[in-house]
Amino acid sequence: ESGGSIPGEGDVVHIPAGKTVLLDVSPPVLERLIIEGTLVFASGTSVTEYLGPIEGEEYFTPYVIELHAHLIHIRGGHLQIGSENKPWPITSTASIVLHGDRHIS
């Protein structure tokens, strides 16, 4: 989905079945993320798309996406970071940080 709102810190985020969300920013720490649809990490911009091939190689601008949550529950959905046809660029960073249950000391 394009142009969606960014959740706030401590929000519960639900991605329903049949919906695909592109994560192109690092949101604040979420309370819970429930994925029944698809969450795809954006992989950055291909410089080759703008400048053309450079000695036949594909170059990417560095891209950093961090997903922080207390709980991530994937219920029949998908969390995708790159794919076989378009692997995550080596110049970019994707991080998933689990903060644990904040109600248990």
Secondary structure, 3 states (H helix, E strand, C coil): CCCCCCCCCCCEEEECCCCEEEECCCCCCEEEEEECCEEEECCCCEHHHHHCCECCECCECCCEEEEEEEEEEECCCEEECCCCCCCCCCCCEEEEEECCCCCCC
